Amino acid sequence: MAYHIMEYTNESLFLTGRAGTGKSTLLNYFRKTTVKKYVVLAPTGLAALQVGGNTIHSFFGFPLRTMMRNDPEIYAWKKGHPRMRIVKKMDVLIIDEVSMVRVDLLDAIDQSLRLNMGIDLPFGGKQVIFIGDVFQLSPVVQQQDYQGGDFDEYASQYFFSAESFRAARPKVLELKKIYRQHDEDFIYLLNRVRKGAATQDDLDELNKRYLPTRDKQEDFSIVLTSVNAIADQVNLLKLVELKSPSVLYKSKTEGIFHERLYPSNTLLNLKEGAQVMMIKNDLQGRWVNGSIGKVASVTPEEVYVKFADGKIHKVDPVTWENKTYKWDRETNAISFEVHGTYTQYPIRHAWAITIHKSQGLTFDNIIIDLGKGAFAHGQLYVALSRCKTLEGITLKTKIQLKDMIVDEAVEYFADRGKIG
């Protein structure tokens, strides 16, 4: 049903679903099989790299500040603007990780497309596919963003409060089948946490996984933390504990590749025994983005990693591309222009990462360290739902009812849209 709407209609669509229901898989399948001319955008640089698209800001040329209605910086592009031909020929605009798109940004997209298409219809008459789960991580909005202009007139900071979203009246389709977890009791428990409906009895069940003294990570487990400081400290201490010699690998950058988009460390310090995470899918299928392993051996020329299945694979440096959409006259299609490249081993230290960076990943064993507690909408749900099984979860701190943060605006939207 979802693919039929995407491929064979011009209807706009909000494609949603719980964690692990295959939203990214469907997007990748659509991209491989569609005959439509499409553009994929994401709210952050790393998310854009993952989906092989652009950020919203870079594609439309928006400033990073809050966008006001009738903002002069989102008026029609000048004649000959490199994006003009692309949006004219584009059949469908896909916005991934839409839960993290700020409300004013979506209205800015709408206004830009209306002006540049010269068509006063939602999003310039283009089909728009929104992909994401409103119960997962939300937009980052600073307090000062609410202090001026028209921004404070929005009902919430979420994309679904945008006038353009309501005007587009997208069909809402929720993917129901969960592929990440298979235990029905665990799935039921996760959904109660997701919707803020978990009781103390539910949390007591989760808190059976509370093992605060556990420190060993022989089972390739990874610590998920609420803040960067905890993750950085864990990774540094674990690396220092290893007595094996360090080998440093320097990245190589060519052309334009902004530092904020670097997917890995420019100086990667590896030691034998270091726990690492792969940060890009392997073309040969030996690992996927998020696979955990331990460094088996390192030399200045070679890196070998042992994975949870016991297999040891040589890892080679890979290249990420900083690219933008362009119109290819010869093929009459939307293609890419590469502005710069970044080459490094597709590896990062992985004794710990933040919950925010774990979104979209799947793990066999995790240790959740909320520190002083969850502080953001969807944070607890995202952390718990990264793991395939309840038995694979260890808690460094007990979960409390106050950690289950669900924004009222999301609850209201979900109830109206019958999203469960």
C-alpha positions as CSV (number, residue, x, y, z in Angstrom):
1,M,0.0,0.0,0.0
2,A,2.7,2.5,1.0
3,Y,4.9,1.7,-2.0
4,H,1.8,2.0,-4.3
5,I,1.2,5.5,-3.1
6,M,4.8,6.5,-3.4
7,E,5.3,5.1,-6.9
8,Y,1.9,5.3,-8.6
9,T,0.2,8.3,-7.2
10,N,0.9,12.0,-6.6
11,E,-0.5,11.9,-3.1
12,S,1.7,13.2,-0.3
13,L,2.4,10.6,2.4
14,F,3.4,10.5,6.0
15,L,5.1,7.1,6.5
16,T,5.5,6.2,10.1
17,G,5.9,3.2,12.4
18,R,7.6,2.1,15.5
19,A,11.4,1.5,15.7
20,G,12.4,-1.5,13.6
21,T,9.4,-1.6,11.3
22,G,11.4,-1.1,8.1
23,K,10.9,2.5,7.2
24,S,14.5,2.9,6.0
25,T,14.3,-0.4,4.2
26,L,11.2,0.7,2.3
27,L,12.9,4.0,1.4
28,N,16.0,2.2,0.0
29,Y,13.8,-0.1,-2.0
30,F,11.8,2.8,-3.4
31,R,15.0,4.6,-4.4
32,K,16.3,1.5,-6.2
33,T,13.1,0.7,-8.1
34,T,11.3,4.0,-8.8
35,V,11.0,5.6,-12.2
36,K,10.2,9.0,-10.6
37,K,12.7,11.8,-10.3
38,Y,13.3,12.3,-6.5
39,V,15.3,14.2,-4.0
40,V,16.0,12.9,-0.5
41,L,16.6,15.4,2.3
42,A,17.3,15.1,6.0
43,P,17.5,17.6,8.9
44,T,21.1,16.9,9.9
45,G,24.4,16.3,8.1
46,L,25.0,12.8,9.5
47,A,21.4,11.8,8.6
48,A,21.9,13.1,5.1
49,L,25.1,11.1,4.7
50,Q,23.3,8.0,5.9
51,V,20.5,8.3,3.3
52,G,22.8,9.6,0.5
53,G,21.0,12.9,0.2
54,N,21.4,16.5,1.3
55,T,20.5,18.5,4.3
56,I,17.4,20.6,4.0
57,H,19.4,23.7,4.7
58,S,22.1,23.1,2.1
59,F,19.6,22.1,-0.6
60,F,17.4,25.2,-0.2
61,G,20.1,27.5,0.9
62,F,18.3,28.3,4.2
63,P,20.2,30.1,7.1
64,L,20.6,28.0,10.2
65,R,18.6,30.5,12.3
66,T,14.8,30.3,12.8
67,M,12.8,31.0,9.7
68,M,10.1,33.6,9.9
69,R,7.0,33.7,7.6
70,N,7.7,35.9,4.5
71,D,11.4,35.8,5.3
72,P,13.3,37.5,2.4
73,E,15.9,34.7,2.5
74,I,13.4,32.2,1.3
75,Y,12.1,34.2,-1.6
76,A,12.3,32.9,-5.2
77,W,15.7,32.0,-6.5
78,K,17.3,34.2,-9.1
79,K,17.2,33.1,-12.7
80,G,19.8,30.4,-13.4
81,H,19.9,29.2,-9.8
82,P,21.4,25.6,-9.8
83,R,18.4,24.2,-7.9
84,M,15.7,25.7,-10.2
85,R,15.9,23.0,-12.8
86,I,16.0,20.3,-10.2
87,V,12.8,21.3,-8.4
88,K,11.0,21.9,-11.7
89,K,11.8,18.3,-12.8
90,M,11.5,16.7,-9.4
91,D,8.4,14.4,-9.1
92,V,8.7,13.7,-5.4
93,L,10.5,15.2,-2.4
94,I,11.4,12.8,0.4
95,I,12.1,14.1,3.9
96,D,13.7,11.5,6.1
97,E,13.9,11.6,10.0
98,V,11.0,14.1,9.8
99,S,10.5,13.9,13.6
100,M,13.6,16.1,13.9
101,V,12.4,18.7,11.4
102,R,11.5,22.0,13.0
103,V,8.0,23.4,12.3
104,D,9.3,26.7,10.8
105,L,11.7,24.8,8.5
106,L,8.9,22.8,6.9
107,D,6.9,26.0,6.2
108,A,10.0,27.5,4.7
109,I,10.3,24.5,2.3
110,D,6.7,24.9,1.3
111,Q,7.1,28.7,0.7
112,S,10.3,28.2,-1.3
113,L,8.7,25.5,-3.5
114,R,5.6,27.6,-4.1
115,L,7.6,30.6,-5.1
116,N,10.1,28.8,-7.3
117,M,7.5,26.6,-9.0
118,G,5.2,29.5,-9.5
119,I,2.4,27.3,-8.3
120,D,0.4,28.4,-5.2
121,L,-0.3,24.9,-3.9
122,P,1.2,23.1,-0.9
123,F,4.9,22.4,-1.7
124,G,4.4,23.9,-5.2
125,G,2.2,21.0,-6.1
126,K,4.9,18.4,-5.5
127,Q,4.4,15.0,-3.9
128,V,6.1,15.0,-0.5
129,I,6.9,11.8,1.4
130,F,7.5,12.4,5.1
131,I,9.3,9.5,6.9
132,G,9.8,9.2,10.6
133,D,8.3,8.3,14.0
134,V,7.0,11.2,16.1
135,F,7.6,9.2,19.3
136,Q,11.3,9.2,18.7
137,L,13.8,12.1,18.9
138,S,12.4,15.6,18.4
139,P,13.7,18.8,16.9
140,V,16.4,20.8,18.8
141,V,14.8,24.1,19.5
142,Q,16.6,26.8,21.6
143,Q,14.6,28.9,24.0
144,Q,15.5,32.1,22.2
145,D,13.8,30.6,19.1
146,Y,10.5,31.4,20.7
147,Q,11.3,35.0,21.4
148,G,10.2,37.0,18.4
149,G,8.5,37.1,15.0
150,D,5.8,34.6,14.3
151,F,7.5,31.5,15.6
152,D,5.7,31.6,18.9
153,E,2.4,31.3,17.1
154,Y,3.0,27.7,16.2
155,A,1.2,25.1,18.4
156,S,4.4,23.2,18.8
157,Q,8.0,22.9,17.4
158,Y,7.1,19.7,15.5
159,F,6.6,19.5,11.7
160,F,3.0,18.4,12.0
161,S,2.1,21.8,13.5
162,A,3.2,23.5,10.2
163,E,0.5,25.2,8.1
164,S,2.1,23.5,5.1
165,F,1.7,20.0,6.6
166,R,-2.0,20.6,7.3
167,A,-2.5,22.1,3.8
168,A,-0.8,19.1,2.1
169,R,-3.2,16.7,3.9
170,P,-0.8,13.7,3.5
171,K,-2.1,10.2,3.8
172,V,-0.9,8.6,7.0
173,L,0.4,5.1,6.8
174,E,1.9,3.2,9.8
175,L,4.1,0.2,9.3
176,K,3.0,-2.3,11.9
177,K,5.3,-5.4,11.6
178,I,8.4,-5.1,13.8
179,Y,11.5,-6.8,12.5
180,R,14.0,-5.8,15.1
181,Q,12.3,-7.6,18.1
182,H,10.4,-10.9,18.1
183,D,9.4,-11.3,21.7
184,E,5.8,-10.1,21.9
185,D,6.0,-9.3,25.6
186,F,9.1,-7.1,25.0
187,I,7.4,-5.4,22.0
188,Y,4.3,-4.7,24.1
189,L,6.5,-3.2,26.8
190,L,8.4,-1.0,24.4
191,N,5.2,0.3,22.9
192,R,3.9,1.3,26.4
193,V,7.1,3.2,27.0
194,R,6.8,4.8,23.6
195,K,3.4,6.2,24.2
196,G,4.0,7.1,27.9
197,A,1.6,4.5,29.1
198,A,4.0,2.2,31.0
199,T,3.0,1.6,34.7
200,Q,5.3,1.2,37.7
201,D,4.8,-2.6,37.2
202,D,6.1,-2.3,33.6
203,L,9.1,-0.3,34.9
204,D,9.7,-2.9,37.6
205,E,10.0,-5.5,34.8
206,L,12.5,-3.4,33.0
207,N,14.4,-2.7,36.2
208,K,15.1,-6.4,36.7
209,R,17.9,-5.6,34.2
210,Y,19.4,-3.2,36.7
211,L,23.1,-4.3,37.3
212,P,24.9,-1.1,38.3
213,T,28.2,-2.9,39.1
214,R,28.6,-4.5,35.7
215,D,31.6,-3.1,34.0
216,K,32.9,-5.8,31.6
217,Q,31.8,-5.7,28.0
218,E,33.0,-9.2,26.8
219,D,29.6,-9.7,25.0
220,F,30.2,-6.8,22.6
221,S,27.7,-4.7,24.5
222,I,27.7,-0.9,24.0
223,V,26.8,1.8,26.6
224,L,24.1,4.2,25.5
225,T,24.3,7.4,27.4
226,S,22.1,10.5,27.7
227,V,24.9,13.0,27.1
228,N,28.1,13.3,25.1
229,A,30.3,13.8,28.2
230,I,29.5,10.4,29.6
231,A,30.1,8.6,26.3
232,D,33.4,10.5,25.7
233,Q,34.6,9.7,29.2
234,V,33.8,6.0,28.9
235,N,35.6,5.7,25.6
236,L,38.7,7.5,26.7
237,L,39.0,5.5,29.9
238,K,38.5,2.2,28.2
239,L,41.1,3.1,25.5
240,V,43.7,4.1,28.1
241,E,43.1,0.8,30.0
242,L,44.4,-1.2,27.1
243,K,48.1,-1.9,27.3
244,S,48.6,-2.6,23.6
245,P,50.4,0.0,21.5
246,S,48.4,2.7,19.7
247,V,48.3,3.1,16.0
248,L,47.1,6.5,14.6
249,Y,45.2,6.7,11.3
250,K,44.8,10.2,9.7
251,S,41.9,10.9,7.5
252,K,42.2,12.5,4.0
253,T,40.0,15.3,2.8
254,E,39.8,16.5,-0.7
255,G,37.7,19.4,-2.0
256,I,35.0,20.8,0.2
257,F,33.9,18.6,3.1
258,H,32.8,20.6,6.2
259,E,34.2,19.5,9.5
260,R,30.7,19.3,11.0
261,L,29.9,16.5,8.5
262,Y,32.9,14.3,9.4
263,P,31.5,10.9,10.0
264,S,34.5,9.7,12.0
265,N,37.6,11.0,13.8
266,T,40.2,12.8,11.7
267,L,42.8,11.1,13.9
268,L,41.6,7.6,14.7
269,N,43.5,6.0,17.6
270,L,43.2,2.2,17.5
271,K,44.6,-0.5,19.8
272,E,44.3,-4.2,19.7
273,G,41.3,-5.1,21.9
274,A,39.5,-1.8,21.4
275,Q,35.8,-2.1,21.0
276,V,34.6,-0.4,17.8
277,M,31.5,0.2,15.8
278,M,31.3,0.1,12.0
279,I,29.7,3.3,10.7
280,K,29.1,2.4,7.1
281,N,27.5,-0.7,5.4
282,D,30.1,-3.0,3.9
283,L,29.6,-3.5,0.1
284,Q,30.4,-7.2,0.6
285,G,27.8,-7.6,3.3
286,R,30.3,-8.6,6.0
287,W,28.9,-6.0,8.4
288,V,26.3,-3.2,8.5
289,N,26.3,0.3,9.9
290,G,26.2,-0.3,13.7
291,S,27.9,-3.7,13.8
292,I,30.1,-4.0,17.0
293,G,33.5,-5.7,17.0
294,K,36.9,-5.7,18.6
295,V,40.1,-4.8,17.0
296,A,41.9,-8.1,16.4
297,S,45.2,-6.6,15.1
298,V,46.5,-3.3,13.8
299,T,49.5,-2.1,11.9
300,P,50.1,1.2,10.2
301,E,48.9,-0.4,6.9
302,E,46.2,-2.9,8.1
303,V,43.2,-3.1,10.5
304,Y,41.5,-6.4,11.3
305,V,38.3,-6.5,13.4
306,K,36.7,-9.5,15.1
307,F,32.9,-9.5,15.2
308,A,30.4,-11.1,17.5
309,D,30.0,-14.1,15.2
310,G,33.7,-14.9,15.7
311,K,34.8,-13.9,12.2
312,I,37.7,-11.7,11.6
313,H,37.7,-9.3,8.7
314,K,40.2,-6.9,7.2
315,V,38.8,-3.4,7.2
316,D,39.9,-0.9,4.5
317,P,39.4,2.9,4.5
318,V,36.3,4.1,2.7
319,T,35.3,7.4,1.1
320,W,32.3,9.5,1.9
321,E,31.2,12.1,-0.6
322,N,29.9,15.6,0.0
323,K,27.5,15.9,-2.9
324,T,24.7,18.0,-4.0
325,Y,21.8,17.3,-6.4
326,K,22.2,18.6,-9.9
327,W,20.3,18.3,-13.2
328,D,22.0,16.2,-15.8
329,R,21.0,17.3,-19.3
330,E,22.5,14.3,-21.1
331,T,20.5,11.7,-19.1
332,N,17.5,14.0,-18.4
333,A,17.7,13.0,-14.8
334,I,18.5,14.3,-11.3
335,S,22.1,13.2,-10.4
336,F,24.8,14.3,-8.0
337,E,27.8,16.6,-8.2
338,V,30.6,15.7,-5.8
339,H,32.2,18.7,-4.1
340,G,34.5,16.9,-1.8
341,T,35.5,13.6,-0.2
342,Y,36.5,12.3,3.2
343,T,38.5,9.1,3.5
344,Q,39.0,7.2,6.7
345,Y,38.4,3.8,8.3
346,P,34.6,3.3,8.8
347,I,35.2,2.8,12.5
348,R,34.5,4.7,15.8
349,H,35.3,3.7,19.4
350,A,32.2,2.0,20.7
351,W,32.4,1.3,24.3
352,A,29.8,4.0,24.5
353,I,27.7,6.4,22.3
354,T,24.9,8.8,22.9
355,I,21.3,7.7,22.6
356,H,20.8,10.4,19.9
357,K,23.6,8.9,17.7
358,S,22.1,5.4,18.2
359,Q,18.8,6.3,16.5
360,G,18.3,3.9,13.5
361,L,20.9,1.3,14.8
362,T,20.3,-2.2,16.1
363,F,22.4,-3.9,18.8
364,D,22.4,-7.4,20.5
365,N,23.6,-6.1,23.9
366,I,23.4,-2.6,25.4
367,I,24.1,-1.0,28.7
368,I,21.8,2.1,29.3
369,D,23.3,4.8,31.4
370,L,20.8,7.7,31.8
371,G,23.1,9.5,34.3
372,K,20.8,11.9,36.1
373,G,17.9,10.7,34.1
374,A,16.3,11.2,30.7
375,F,15.6,14.8,29.7
376,A,14.1,14.7,26.2
377,H,11.0,13.5,24.5
378,G,11.4,9.9,23.2
379,Q,14.9,9.4,24.7
380,L,14.1,6.4,26.8
381,Y,12.1,4.7,24.1
382,V,14.9,5.2,21.5
383,A,17.4,3.7,24.0
384,L,15.4,0.6,24.9
385,S,14.3,-0.1,21.3
386,R,17.8,-0.3,20.0
387,C,18.2,-3.8,21.5
388,K,16.8,-7.0,19.9
389,T,15.8,-8.6,23.2
390,L,15.0,-7.6,26.8
391,E,17.7,-10.0,28.0
392,G,20.3,-8.0,26.0
393,I,19.6,-4.9,28.1
394,T,21.6,-3.9,31.2
395,L,20.6,-0.8,33.2
396,K,23.3,1.2,35.0
397,T,20.6,3.4,36.6
398,K,17.0,2.4,37.4
399,I,14.3,3.7,35.1
400,Q,11.8,6.0,36.8
401,L,8.4,7.2,35.6
402,K,9.8,10.7,35.1
403,D,12.3,9.2,32.5
404,M,9.3,8.3,30.3
405,I,9.0,11.7,28.6
406,V,6.3,12.0,25.9
407,D,5.4,15.4,24.5
408,E,1.6,16.3,24.8
409,A,1.7,17.7,21.3
410,V,2.9,14.3,20.0
411,E,0.2,12.5,21.9
412,Y,-2.5,14.7,20.6
413,F,-1.3,14.4,17.0
414,A,-0.9,10.6,17.3
415,D,-4.4,10.3,18.7
416,R,-5.9,12.3,15.9
417,G,-4.0,10.4,13.3
418,K,-4.7,7.1,15.0
419,I,-1.0,6.3,15.1
420,G,-0.3,3.6,17.6
